[in-house]
Amino acid sequence: MKELAVELGVPANKIIIETQSRNTRENILYTKPILDKIKAKRIILVTAAFHMARSYALAEKMGIDALPAASDFYVTDREYNVFSFVPSVGSLHHSSLAIKEYVGIFVYWLQGRV
């Protein structure tokens, strides 16, 4: 992602990378001290659209003022008909992503993380 940001014109010396995290919660947890150190007042939170709700909730809970900027949207230009509701491999994949996020938000809520 750093290479892409530089390619798009962001100065490399302005990019700070957190490299310790293994998941979304850890990423927010490890990023917070970095943001505090540089006295960041507001950040742009970039993540996949399906993952934004959980990421934003974690950032908010950690006291990070974040402007959400979702990416990687799933869209289709096909017309819907009766067969659109018949299970398919692609639909199962999208459903499993959504279920994982809803379960993740619920578990984080139970743990008091969001």
Backbone torsions as a table, in degrees:
resi	resn	phi	psi	omega
1	MET	NA	-34.1	178.0
2	LYS	-62.3	-43.8	-180.0
3	GLU	-60.1	-41.7	178.9
4	LEU	-64.8	-44.2	179.3
5	ALA	-60.0	-43.4	178.4
6	VAL	-63.8	-43.0	178.8
7	GLU	-60.6	-31.2	-179.9
8	LEU	-87.4	2.5	173.1
9	GLY	108.5	1.5	177.7
10	VAL	-78.2	127.8	178.8
11	PRO	-61.5	130.6	-177.0
12	ALA	-56.9	-34.7	-178.3
13	ASN	-75.0	-4.0	177.5
14	LYS	-100.1	-1.1	-177.3
15	ILE	-100.1	125.6	177.4
16	ILE	-113.7	130.3	-176.4
17	ILE	-116.0	132.6	173.6
18	GLU	-96.1	124.3	-171.9
19	THR	-118.1	0.3	-175.0
20	GLN	-89.3	-25.4	-170.0
21	SER	-69.7	151.6	176.3
22	ARG	-115.3	-9.2	-179.1
23	ASN	-154.9	178.4	-175.9
24	THR	-62.4	-45.7	-179.1
25	ARG	-59.2	-47.5	179.5
26	GLU	-63.9	-36.2	179.4
27	ASN	-60.6	-44.9	178.2
28	ILE	-66.9	-43.4	-179.2
29	LEU	-59.7	-43.6	-177.9
30	TYR	-81.4	-22.5	179.6
31	THR	-79.6	-31.4	-177.2
32	LYS	-54.6	-48.5	178.5
33	PRO	-63.4	-32.3	177.5
34	ILE	-65.1	-45.7	179.8
35	LEU	-64.3	-39.7	177.8
36	ASP	-63.9	-41.3	-178.4
37	LYS	-62.6	-39.4	-179.1
38	ILE	-92.1	4.5	177.8
39	LYS	59.0	40.3	177.9
40	ALA	-68.6	129.8	-179.7
41	LYS	-91.1	-37.0	-178.8
42	ARG	-149.3	143.0	179.4
43	ILE	-122.7	164.6	170.3
44	ILE	-102.4	119.0	-179.5
45	LEU	-94.8	111.9	-177.9
46	VAL	-111.2	123.7	174.9
47	THR	-159.2	172.4	179.5
48	ALA	-60.2	143.4	-176.5
49	ALA	-55.1	-42.7	-178.5
50	PHE	-67.2	-17.5	-174.5
51	HIS	-104.1	-5.6	-172.6
52	MET	-64.6	-41.8	-175.9
53	ALA	-57.2	-47.4	-179.3
54	ARG	-68.7	-43.8	-179.7
55	SER	-61.9	-45.2	-179.5
56	TYR	-65.3	-41.7	179.2
57	ALA	-62.0	-40.7	177.5
58	LEU	-64.0	-44.6	179.7
59	ALA	-62.1	-44.9	-179.5
60	GLU	-61.3	-43.3	-180.0
61	LYS	-62.9	-32.4	179.4
62	MET	-83.5	0.8	178.1
63	GLY	81.8	21.3	178.8
64	ILE	-93.2	123.0	176.7
65	ASP	-82.0	103.9	-173.4
66	ALA	-118.0	138.8	172.1
67	LEU	-98.7	111.5	-177.0
68	PRO	-70.8	133.5	177.0
69	ALA	-133.1	88.2	-176.6
70	ALA	-72.2	147.1	177.6
71	SER	-135.4	178.6	172.4
72	ASP	58.2	48.8	178.8
73	PHE	-72.0	147.0	171.8
74	TYR	-97.1	118.9	-179.8
75	VAL	-135.3	161.6	176.4
76	THR	-143.2	150.0	177.0
77	ASP	-110.8	10.5	-179.0
78	ARG	-79.3	155.4	178.0
79	GLU	-83.6	143.9	177.7
80	TYR	-86.2	142.1	174.3
81	ASN	-147.0	-173.8	-177.1
82	VAL	-59.8	-30.7	-178.8
83	PHE	-77.8	-11.9	178.0
84	SER	-64.9	-20.6	-176.0
85	PHE	-101.1	6.2	175.3
86	VAL	-83.7	132.0	-178.0
87	PRO	-55.5	141.4	176.3
88	SER	-142.8	165.0	180.0
89	VAL	-61.1	-44.8	179.6
90	GLY	-62.2	-42.8	179.0
91	SER	-66.4	-38.4	178.1
92	LEU	-62.2	-40.7	178.1
93	HIS	-60.6	-47.7	-179.7
94	HIS	-65.2	-39.2	178.4
95	SER	-63.4	-41.4	-178.9
96	SER	-66.8	-35.3	175.2
97	LEU	-62.3	-45.2	-179.4
98	ALA	-64.4	-45.7	-179.7
99	ILE	-61.4	-42.9	178.8
100	LYS	-58.7	-43.2	180.0
101	GLU	-67.1	-43.8	178.7
102	TYR	-62.7	-43.0	177.8
103	VAL	-64.6	-42.3	178.0
104	GLY	-59.3	-44.9	178.1
105	ILE	-62.7	-44.1	-179.5
106	PHE	-62.7	-45.9	179.6
107	VAL	-63.4	-45.1	178.0
108	TYR	-61.9	-36.3	178.0
109	TRP	-65.9	-43.7	177.7
110	LEU	-60.6	-35.9	-179.5
111	GLN	-83.3	-3.4	179.9
112	GLY	77.1	19.2	-178.6
113	ARG	-87.4	-19.7	176.7
114	VAL	-132.5	NA	NA
